[in-house]
Amino acid sequence: MIGNIYAIAAVAIIGGGLFGFDISSMSAIISIPQYKCYFQSDPIPDDHSKCTGPTSSVQGGITAAMPGGSWLGALCSGPISDIFGRKKAIMIGSVIWYIFITVVVVAILLIADRWIGSTIICASQNVGMLVVGRVINGFCVGICSAQVPVYISELAPPSKRGRLVGAQQWAITWGIMIMFYISFGSSYIDGTAAFRVPWGLQMIPAIGLFCAMFFLPESPRWLARKERWEEAHAVLTLVHSKGDPDSPFVRRELEEIREMVEFEKQNSDVTYLELLKPHMINRTHIGVFTQIWSQLTGMNVMMYYITYVFLMAGVNGNANLVASSIQYVINVAMTVPALLFVDRWGRRPTLLVGATLMMIWLFANAGILASRGHWAGPNGVKNTPEASWEVTGPASKGVIACSYLFVASYAPTWGPVSWIYPPELYPLRVRGKAVALATSANWAFNFALGYFVPPAFVNIKWQTYLVFGVFCFSMLVHVFFMFPETAGKTLEEVVDIFEDPKGIKYVGTPAWKTRISTKRTLLMEHNQFDQAAQVEKGRDYHEESPNRSGSETVEPKA
């Protein structure tokens, strides 16, 4: 059994890579003639370079099908995770993906001509089959995307939890970039293999994830909730103390888990309605809105439809795909600082800075397009109606630059933190279902935006950027007043923030009064409890905290 937490996270986040694979397997091919002619809504012209592809609403439906399936998968993942465990839930998602893609790959080998039907995605013969295939793919992604952060957060030491859970976002960015370049290379293939090959290759990471998960431990907190205390202790010993069962930190953590489990026994049968009760609704709304806001930044819109944006800026053909790929490289590279420093920066400052910067670049793009651009006509740029606005000269370079800067602002901020934050907010008894609900909100809005954006580019044109800029301002205000700091705290200590009897009723400690605890926690993880106590005394905490774990609840200085 693998005990290195970095190795454990490296395997588990392959589930995020599945999401990334699916994103760019669509974004890279929606502008190539092979795809546009095969799924053409109107009669196919003799000159294939003039194919316009599906209508904007049909393309929106195709793109939105995957997040629609992911929404359902995320909701189902909560009960699956609570019953079978975090580890097995991830394996279930990967094996469904593998079986599904295997069926499609076998099916594609049976295709002799267009009239021979087959099943979904890479063997798709029409839009209906493609949509169904993406729904099923999305279901698997929904399970993994909801439960991988829960699994890692319940295994990781508090001081490293942010970077390890945030690695899921890094896996997503790698998946996007790798599949984009595979799709770009496949675009040179004649015929439908140009898009079927990259769709079929998506089975590879699922095979690796399923096989590797056999060598990983189960979540110790899930084991404890199932009264499997010896196994829980063994996992904590393996992961947190390099095999020393008498480590003071392991004993302390196990005791905190035991107290939490005993406290929650009376609420052992939990439904989604538990998340709507007065004492839980604030946490529920924070977790759900973390995922909603991550979508309303407009980032996944940039991932799916960046080729439309660059067409408006005068970049077409293979140059468009190359220029689009640069943002994927930026996405991968700029996620790294967050993995290294998010536990030092904290969650709140990271989200606030990210929202501010993204708002600036979105409003800048809107201003450039409005003042320097013009309508491209009913057929859009290069027979792409979604590229409805055209800008040339230095202004076009400004649009491209702002697009890259937007990605560079999202990647180290909302990208990883939107996965890190929700699993930290909830008590053990509801964590699986709560994170599933939050992730389902991500996919619901991903679905809505995937469907909304192509018609938006056609109908409201550059004003689309204004819509997302206003969303970024709204999330900036929301985070400041409602999102507490969780960095460096144990999961049990985070619970105490929301249950602080000296705080606001049903809210707990006001968000702007919470602080980062990483330094204290690092000392405790190295069994330096005296030094940790000195760090704690250096701040203004409640003198007689009624909290079960003695967490640090911050009061304002006099």
GULUM-699823 format. One record per residue (C-alpha): chain; x, y, z. Coordinates in nm, 3 decimals, decimal comma. Layout:
REM GULUM-699823
  ch        X        Y        Z
   A        X        Y        Z
...
REM end
This chain:
REM GULUM-699823
  ch        X        Y        Z
   A    0,000    0,000    0,000
   A    0,138    0,341   -0,103
   A    0,185    0,580    0,191
   A    0,349    0,881    0,028
   A    0,081    1,150    0,016
   A    0,224    1,304   -0,301
   A    0,211    0,968   -0,480
   A   -0,145    0,913   -0,357
   A   -0,251    1,254   -0,489
   A   -0,069    1,198   -0,819
   A   -0,277    0,888   -0,884
   A   -0,611    1,023   -0,764
   A   -0,595    1,344   -0,969
   A   -0,595    1,145   -1,291
   A   -0,971    1,170   -1,236
   A   -0,933    1,543   -1,300
   A   -0,734    1,466   -1,610
   A   -1,041    1,293   -1,756
   A   -1,226    1,624   -1,734
   A   -0,941    1,804   -1,909
   A   -0,926    1,545   -2,185
   A   -1,295    1,591   -2,258
   A   -1,277    1,972   -2,266
   A   -1,009    2,003   -2,532
   A   -1,122    1,701   -2,732
   A   -1,416    1,927   -2,817
   A   -1,254    2,273   -2,825
   A   -0,977    2,167   -3,063
   A   -1,205    2,014   -3,326
   A   -1,507    2,245   -3,346
   A   -1,329    2,465   -3,601
   A   -1,183    2,197   -3,833
   A   -1,359    2,119   -4,166
   A   -1,386    1,744   -4,100
   A   -1,600    1,804   -3,791
   A   -1,798    2,096   -3,934
   A   -1,891    1,911   -4,252
   A   -1,975    1,582   -4,078
   A   -2,212    1,748   -3,831
   A   -2,328    2,022   -4,069
   A   -2,682    2,139   -3,991
   A   -2,744    2,269   -4,344
   A   -2,677    2,077   -4,668
   A   -2,305    2,014   -4,713
   A   -2,155    2,248   -4,978
   A   -1,930    2,117   -5,255
   A   -1,645    2,324   -5,117
   A   -1,584    2,172   -4,772
   A   -1,395    2,480   -4,659
   A   -1,732    2,660   -4,657
   A   -1,897    2,419   -4,412
   A   -2,043    2,611   -4,119
   A   -2,097    2,309   -3,891
   A   -2,384    2,276   -3,645
   A   -2,589    2,587   -3,572
   A   -2,488    2,786   -3,266
   A   -2,768    2,637   -3,056
   A   -2,689    2,281   -3,168
   A   -2,317    2,327   -3,097
   A   -2,410    2,470   -2,758
   A   -2,616    2,156   -2,690
   A   -2,332    1,926   -2,798
   A   -2,085    2,105   -2,571
   A   -2,330    2,122   -2,281
   A   -2,409    1,750   -2,295
   A   -2,092    1,654   -2,107
   A   -2,144    1,890   -1,811
   A   -2,510    1,784   -1,808
   A   -2,404    1,425   -1,751
   A   -2,143    1,540   -1,500
   A   -2,412    1,718   -1,299
   A   -2,599    1,388   -1,261
   A   -2,278    1,195   -1,189
   A   -2,174    1,443   -0,919
   A   -2,510    1,412   -0,742
   A   -2,497    1,032   -0,756
   A   -2,137    1,029   -0,630
   A   -2,241    1,142   -0,279
   A   -2,442    0,831   -0,188
   A   -2,193    0,607   -0,374
   A   -1,905    0,757   -0,176
   A   -2,084    0,730    0,159
   A   -2,178    0,365    0,101
   A   -1,872    0,222   -0,075
   A   -1,598    0,465    0,028
   A   -1,410    0,749   -0,139
   A   -1,161    0,520   -0,306
   A   -1,420    0,285   -0,454
   A   -1,632    0,575   -0,579
   A   -1,337    0,698   -0,786
   A   -1,277    0,345   -0,916
   A   -1,643    0,312   -1,014
   A   -1,622    0,633   -1,214
   A   -1,305    0,524   -1,393
   A   -1,429    0,175   -1,476
   A   -1,755    0,308   -1,624
   A   -1,549    0,547   -1,838
   A   -1,317    0,263   -1,945
   A   -1,598    0,020   -2,033
   A   -1,785    0,291   -2,218
   A   -1,489    0,404   -2,427
   A   -1,392    0,041   -2,496
   A   -1,739   -0,023   -2,634
   A   -1,709    0,279   -2,861
   A   -1,362    0,187   -2,984
   A   -1,480   -0,165   -3,068
   A   -1,783   -0,015   -3,237
   A   -1,575    0,216   -3,454
   A   -1,384   -0,085   -3,587
   A   -1,716   -0,223   -3,715
   A   -1,802    0,086   -3,917
   A   -1,785    0,017   -4,287
   A   -1,982    0,317   -4,405
   A   -2,195    0,597   -4,266
   A   -2,516    0,389   -4,275
   A   -2,385    0,133   -4,027
   A   -2,495    0,261   -3,686
   A   -2,282    0,240   -3,378
   A   -2,277    0,383   -3,032
   A   -2,152    0,703   -2,901
   A   -1,873    0,962   -2,909
   A   -1,588    0,840   -3,128
   A   -1,830    0,623   -3,332
   A   -2,097    0,894   -3,347
   A   -2,292    0,897   -3,672
   A   -2,505    1,202   -3,594
   A   -2,555    1,477   -3,340
   A   -2,795    1,269   -3,129
   A   -2,540    0,991   -3,078
   A   -2,268    1,243   -3,001
   A   -2,482    1,411   -2,736
   A   -2,571    1,079   -2,570
   A   -2,206    0,978   -2,568
   A   -2,099    1,302   -2,407
   A   -2,370    1,267   -2,141
   A   -2,236    0,923   -2,041
   A   -1,877    1,048   -2,048
   A   -1,986    1,337   -1,830
   A   -2,149    1,106   -1,576
   A   -1,813    0,939   -1,512
   A   -1,632    1,273   -1,493
   A   -1,893    1,396   -1,244
   A   -1,825    1,109   -1,005
   A   -1,448    1,153   -1,014
   A   -1,448    1,532   -1,003
   A   -1,667    1,533   -0,691
   A   -1,493    1,261   -0,492
   A   -1,124    1,307   -0,575
   A   -1,108    1,634   -0,371
   A   -1,290    1,466   -0,082
   A   -1,056    1,167   -0,090
   A   -0,739    1,377   -0,095
   A   -0,860    1,628    0,165
   A   -0,941    1,348    0,411
   A   -0,596    1,193    0,367
   A   -0,372    1,500    0,342
   A   -0,195    1,669    0,635
   A   -0,355    2,011    0,703
   A   -0,044    2,207    0,603
   A   -0,030    2,041    0,260
   A   -0,402    1,995    0,193
   A   -0,433    2,298   -0,034
   A   -0,156    2,207   -0,274
   A   -0,258    1,840   -0,286
   A   -0,628    1,900   -0,355
   A   -0,536    2,184   -0,590
   A   -0,331    1,937   -0,790
   A   -0,666    1,819   -0,930
   A   -0,685    2,148   -1,120
   A   -0,329    2,097   -1,243
   A   -0,429    1,754   -1,374
   A   -0,724    1,916   -1,552
   A   -0,490    2,166   -1,719
   A   -0,250    1,889   -1,826
   A   -0,541    1,688   -1,965
   A   -0,662    1,990   -2,160
   A   -0,319    2,064   -2,304
   A   -0,226    1,704   -2,392
   A   -0,558    1,630   -2,561
   A   -0,553    1,963   -2,745
   A   -0,220    1,879   -2,908
   A   -0,338    1,526   -2,986
   A   -0,650    1,674   -3,147
   A   -0,438    1,932   -3,331
   A   -0,219    1,655   -3,476
   A   -0,526    1,448   -3,566
   A   -0,673    1,744   -3,754
   A   -0,431    1,665   -4,037
   A   -0,595    1,324   -4,085
   A   -0,843    1,310   -4,373
   A   -1,199    1,208   -4,294
   A   -1,376    1,149   -3,967
   A   -1,073    0,991   -3,800
   A   -0,961    1,350   -3,741
   A   -1,200    1,370   -3,448
   A   -1,266    1,003   -3,371
   A   -0,903    0,924   -3,283
   A   -0,871    1,180   -3,001
   A   -1,214    1,085   -2,866
   A   -1,115    0,718   -2,853
   A   -0,779    0,782   -2,683
   A   -0,960    0,905   -2,373
   A   -0,974    0,550   -2,239
   A   -0,600    0,548   -2,158
   A   -0,600    0,762   -1,839
   A   -0,906    0,579   -1,707
   A   -0,725    0,245   -1,731
   A   -0,428    0,385   -1,540
   A   -0,649    0,539   -1,270
   A   -0,848    0,220   -1,209
   A   -0,542   -0,003   -1,186
   A   -0,338    0,233   -0,966
   A   -0,622    0,290   -0,717
   A   -0,582   -0,069   -0,596
   A   -0,253    0,036   -0,433
   A   -0,392    0,339   -0,247
   A   -0,542    0,343    0,105
   A   -0,902    0,431    0,185
   A   -0,990    0,760    0,354
   A   -0,922    0,725    0,729
   A   -1,221    0,946    0,810
   A   -1,456    0,728    0,608
   A   -1,313    0,418    0,778
   A   -1,365    0,581    1,119
   A   -1,726    0,663    1,036
   A   -1,776    0,295    0,955
   A   -1,624    0,201    1,297
   A   -1,314    0,052    1,135
   A   -1,081    0,221    1,381
   A   -0,780   -0,008    1,344
   A   -0,774    0,047    0,970
   A   -0,818    0,422    1,017
   A   -0,526    0,430    1,261
   A   -0,314    0,224    1,021
   A   -0,383    0,463    0,731
   A   -0,299    0,771    0,941
   A    0,020    0,600    1,057
   A    0,114    0,509    0,701
   A    0,047    0,853    0,551
   A    0,124    1,100    0,833
   A    0,400    0,947    1,044
   A    0,599    0,719    0,814
   A    0,487    0,407    0,998
   A    0,516    0,528    1,358
   A    0,186    0,433    1,529
   A    0,281    0,625    1,844
   A    0,334    0,961    1,672
   A    0,180    1,237    1,889
   A    0,037    1,406    1,579
   A   -0,133    1,085    1,464
   A   -0,274    1,024    1,814
   A   -0,406    1,380    1,828
   A   -0,563    1,359    1,483
   A   -0,721    1,021    1,556
   A   -0,866    1,159    1,878
   A   -1,015    1,457    1,693
   A   -1,171    1,222    1,438
   A   -1,306    1,000    1,717
   A   -1,466    1,298    1,892
   A   -1,623    1,415    1,568
   A   -1,756    1,069    1,484
   A   -1,904    1,027    1,831
   A   -2,060    1,371    1,810
   A   -2,218    1,287    1,475
   A   -2,345    0,939    1,553
   A   -2,687    1,076    1,634
   A   -2,701    1,211    1,278
   A   -2,559    0,906    1,106
   A   -2,838    0,880    0,849
   A   -2,786    1,191    0,637
   A   -2,979    1,303    0,329
   A   -2,930    1,604    0,105
   A   -3,201    1,782    0,309
   A   -2,954    1,797    0,600
   A   -2,757    2,051    0,397
   A   -3,054    2,289    0,392
   A   -3,107    2,303    0,768
   A   -3,034    2,639    0,940
   A   -2,707    2,529    1,102
   A   -2,575    2,398    0,768
   A   -2,720    2,632    0,504
   A   -2,436    2,886    0,525
   A   -2,172    2,621    0,460
   A   -2,384    2,474    0,182
   A   -2,422    2,809    0,007
   A   -2,047    2,884    0,033
   A   -1,947    2,549   -0,116
   A   -2,209    2,569   -0,392
   A   -2,120    2,927   -0,482
   A   -1,749    2,850   -0,487
   A   -1,820    2,616   -0,776
   A   -2,081    2,842   -0,937
   A   -1,849    3,143   -0,934
   A   -1,564    2,936   -1,078
   A   -1,786    2,880   -1,382
   A   -1,917    3,237   -1,400
   A   -1,561    3,366   -1,430
   A   -1,597    3,252   -1,790
   A   -1,287    3,033   -1,784
   A   -1,441    2,717   -1,921
   A   -1,602    2,929   -2,190
   A   -1,249    3,031   -2,288
   A   -1,148    2,665   -2,285
   A   -1,435    2,547   -2,506
   A   -1,468    2,842   -2,744
   A   -1,129    3,012   -2,757
   A   -1,105    2,940   -3,131
   A   -1,409    3,166   -3,185
   A   -1,242    3,447   -2,990
   A   -0,921    3,423   -3,193
   A   -1,118    3,413   -3,518
   A   -1,266    3,748   -3,418
   A   -0,909    3,871   -3,368
   A   -0,813    3,766   -3,722
   A   -0,629    3,443   -3,637
   A   -0,758    3,154   -3,851
   A   -0,666    2,811   -3,981
   A   -0,384    2,624   -3,812
   A   -0,253    2,952   -3,671
   A   -0,576    2,971   -3,470
   A   -0,520    2,629   -3,316
   A   -0,157    2,709   -3,236
   A   -0,252    3,043   -3,079
   A   -0,528    2,872   -2,882
   A   -0,286    2,610   -2,754
   A   -0,068    2,879   -2,597
   A   -0,339    2,951   -2,342
   A   -0,336    2,585   -2,241
   A    0,039    2,603   -2,180
   A   -0,016    2,919   -1,974
   A   -0,289    2,737   -1,780
   A   -0,054    2,451   -1,690
   A    0,241    2,674   -1,599
   A    0,047    2,930   -1,394
   A   -0,124    2,663   -1,183
   A    0,213    2,566   -1,035
   A    0,252    2,876   -0,809
   A   -0,079    2,797   -0,645
   A    0,028    2,440   -0,570
   A    0,345    2,568   -0,405
   A    0,205    2,862   -0,210
   A   -0,174    2,836   -0,170
   A   -0,138    2,705    0,187
   A    0,075    3,011    0,269
   A   -0,132    3,263    0,074
   A   -0,461    3,136    0,215
   A   -0,789    3,077    0,035
   A   -0,950    3,420    0,077
   A   -0,667    3,640   -0,060
   A   -0,621    3,405   -0,354
   A   -0,989    3,423   -0,450
   A   -1,009    3,800   -0,403
   A   -0,701    3,873   -0,614
   A   -0,816    3,633   -0,887
   A   -1,163    3,788   -0,914
   A   -1,015    4,140   -0,936
   A   -0,765    4,055   -1,210
   A   -1,013    3,858   -1,421
   A   -1,264    4,143   -1,398
   A   -1,001    4,383   -1,536
   A   -0,916    4,165   -1,838
   A   -1,281    4,093   -1,922
   A   -1,377    4,460   -1,916
   A   -1,064    4,542   -2,118
   A   -1,161    4,292   -2,388
   A   -1,515    4,429   -2,397
   A   -1,379    4,782   -2,435
   A   -1,138    4,689   -2,715
   A   -1,402    4,499   -2,911
   A   -1,664    4,771   -2,866
   A   -1,440    5,062   -2,963
   A   -1,217    4,903   -3,228
   A   -1,424    4,620   -3,372
   A   -1,723    4,588   -3,607
   A   -1,995    4,338   -3,691
   A   -1,867    4,060   -3,919
   A   -2,199    3,996   -4,095
   A   -2,454    3,714   -4,062
   A   -2,204    3,442   -4,153
   A   -1,935    3,570   -3,914
   A   -1,562    3,550   -3,972
   A   -1,458    3,267   -4,206
   A   -1,815    3,127   -4,220
   A   -1,831    3,093   -3,841
   A   -2,144    3,275   -3,719
   A   -2,024    3,259   -3,356
   A   -1,726    3,477   -3,457
   A   -1,973    3,762   -3,507
   A   -1,743    4,055   -3,428
   A   -1,419    4,135   -3,605
   A   -1,122    4,339   -3,486
   A   -0,796    4,397   -3,672
   A   -0,459    4,564   -3,628
   A   -0,307    4,639   -3,287
   A   -0,650    4,606   -3,123
   A   -0,665    4,239   -3,222
   A   -0,335    4,180   -3,045
   A   -0,486    4,347   -2,738
   A   -0,776    4,098   -2,742
   A   -0,533    3,806   -2,762
   A   -0,314    3,951   -2,484
   A   -0,611    4,008   -2,252
   A   -0,730    3,653   -2,319
   A   -0,391    3,515   -2,219
   A   -0,376    3,740   -1,911
   A   -0,723    3,623   -1,811
   A   -0,608    3,260   -1,818
   A   -0,290    3,353   -1,628
   A   -0,508    3,516   -1,358
   A   -0,752    3,226   -1,327
   A   -0,495    2,946   -1,321
   A   -0,329    3,022   -0,982
   A   -0,646    3,147   -0,813
   A   -1,000    3,027   -0,878
   A   -0,884    2,724   -1,078
   A   -0,728    2,524   -0,791
   A   -0,905    2,691   -0,497
   A   -1,251    2,606   -0,633
   A   -1,156    2,238   -0,582
   A   -0,962    2,290   -0,257
   A   -1,220    2,491   -0,068
   A   -1,552    2,295   -0,067
   A   -1,420    1,970    0,092
   A   -1,278    2,175    0,381
   A   -1,609    2,331    0,481
   A   -1,821    2,041    0,599
   A   -1,836    1,798    0,892
   A   -1,760    1,435    0,821
   A   -2,116    1,306    0,821
   A   -2,222    1,526    0,527
   A   -1,891    1,584    0,346
   A   -1,945    1,333    0,067
   A   -2,293    1,456   -0,020
   A   -2,209    1,824    0,038
   A   -1,913    1,821   -0,200
   A   -2,121    1,623   -0,449
   A   -2,389    1,894   -0,433
   A   -2,130    2,172   -0,473
   A   -1,968    1,995   -0,767
   A   -2,308    1,935   -0,926
   A   -2,358    2,313   -0,917
   A   -2,030    2,348   -1,108
   A   -2,156    2,112   -1,376
   A   -2,504    2,266   -1,387
   A   -2,355    2,606   -1,467
   A   -2,097    2,450   -1,698
   A   -2,391    2,299   -1,886
   A   -2,581    2,629   -1,896
   A   -2,281    2,832   -2,008
   A   -2,174    2,574   -2,265
   A   -2,517    2,607   -2,421
   A   -2,545    2,986   -2,372
   A   -2,215    3,114   -2,510
   A   -2,236    3,028   -2,885
   A   -2,578    3,201   -2,920
   A   -2,446    3,484   -2,699
   A   -2,154    3,548   -2,934
   A   -2,404    3,553   -3,223
   A   -2,665    3,776   -3,059
   A   -2,502    4,005   -2,801
   A   -2,150    3,984   -2,943
   A   -1,885    4,171   -2,741
   A   -2,130    4,237   -2,456
   A   -2,075    3,873   -2,358
   A   -1,753    3,989   -2,193
   A   -1,943    4,250   -1,992
   A   -2,169    3,980   -1,848
   A   -1,874    3,782   -1,712
   A   -1,698    4,095   -1,591
   A   -2,001    4,182   -1,376
   A   -2,001    3,827   -1,239
   A   -1,636    3,870   -1,134
   A   -1,721    4,188   -0,945
   A   -2,011    4,011   -0,771
   A   -1,792    3,721   -0,660
   A   -1,531    3,965   -0,526
   A   -1,789    4,117   -0,288
   A   -1,935    3,779   -0,196
   A   -1,598    3,625   -0,106
   A   -1,496    3,919    0,111
   A   -1,805    3,907    0,331
   A   -1,892    3,534    0,342
   A   -1,594    3,307    0,269
   A   -1,386    3,226    0,584
   A   -1,018    3,131    0,579
   A   -0,949    2,757    0,612
   A   -0,578    2,730    0,527
   A   -0,372    2,538    0,782
   A   -0,665    2,415    0,992
   A   -0,765    2,053    1,042
   A   -1,101    1,961    0,893
   A   -1,240    1,936    1,245
   A   -1,115    2,287    1,329
   A   -1,285    2,430    1,021
   A   -1,615    2,295    1,152
   A   -1,563    2,502    1,467
   A   -1,545    2,825    1,265
   A   -1,906    2,778    1,160
   A   -2,020    2,666    1,506
   A   -1,853    2,947    1,704
   A   -2,110    3,043    1,973
   A   -1,960    3,394    1,995
   A   -2,003    3,450    1,623
   A   -2,306    3,532    1,409
   A   -2,595    3,290    1,449
   A   -2,592    3,019    1,178
   A   -2,278    3,184    1,031
   A   -2,014    3,154    1,304
   A   -1,696    3,360    1,302
   A   -1,727    3,646    1,047
   A   -1,528    3,559    0,736
   A   -1,309    3,871    0,743
   A   -1,192    3,791    1,098
   A   -1,054    3,446    1,016
   A   -0,680    3,392    0,963
   A   -0,433    3,144    0,815
   A   -0,299    2,874    1,056
   A   -0,038    2,701    0,840
   A    0,267    2,791    1,054
   A    0,112    2,652    1,373
   A   -0,005    2,337    1,196
   A    0,337    2,272    1,042
   A    0,490    2,276    1,390
   A    0,227    2,033    1,518
   A    0,283    1,796    1,227
   A    0,648    1,781    1,333
   A    0,539    1,712    1,693
   A    0,660    2,055    1,811
   A    0,353    2,127    2,022
   A    0,522    2,372    2,258
   A    0,633    2,594    1,973
   A    0,285    2,565    1,816
   A    0,134    2,683    2,144
   A    0,364    2,985    2,140
   A    0,250    3,071    1,787
   A   -0,110    3,039    1,901
   A   -0,053    3,270    2,197
   A    0,088    3,529    1,962
   A   -0,260    3,598    1,829
   A   -0,587    3,711    1,983
   A   -0,800    3,399    2,022
   A   -1,101    3,336    2,243
   A   -0,948    3,268    2,582
   A   -1,185    2,993    2,671
   A   -1,286    2,833    2,346
   A   -1,575    2,590    2,383
   A   -1,470    2,415    2,062
   A   -1,399    2,048    2,075
   A   -1,057    2,067    1,909
   A   -0,930    2,392    2,054
   A   -0,929    2,558    1,714
   A   -0,819    2,912    1,667
   A   -1,114    3,142    1,634
   A   -0,996    3,490    1,566
   A   -1,127    3,805    1,727
   A   -1,050    4,157    1,606
   A   -0,762    4,334    1,774
   A   -0,847    4,612    2,017
REM end
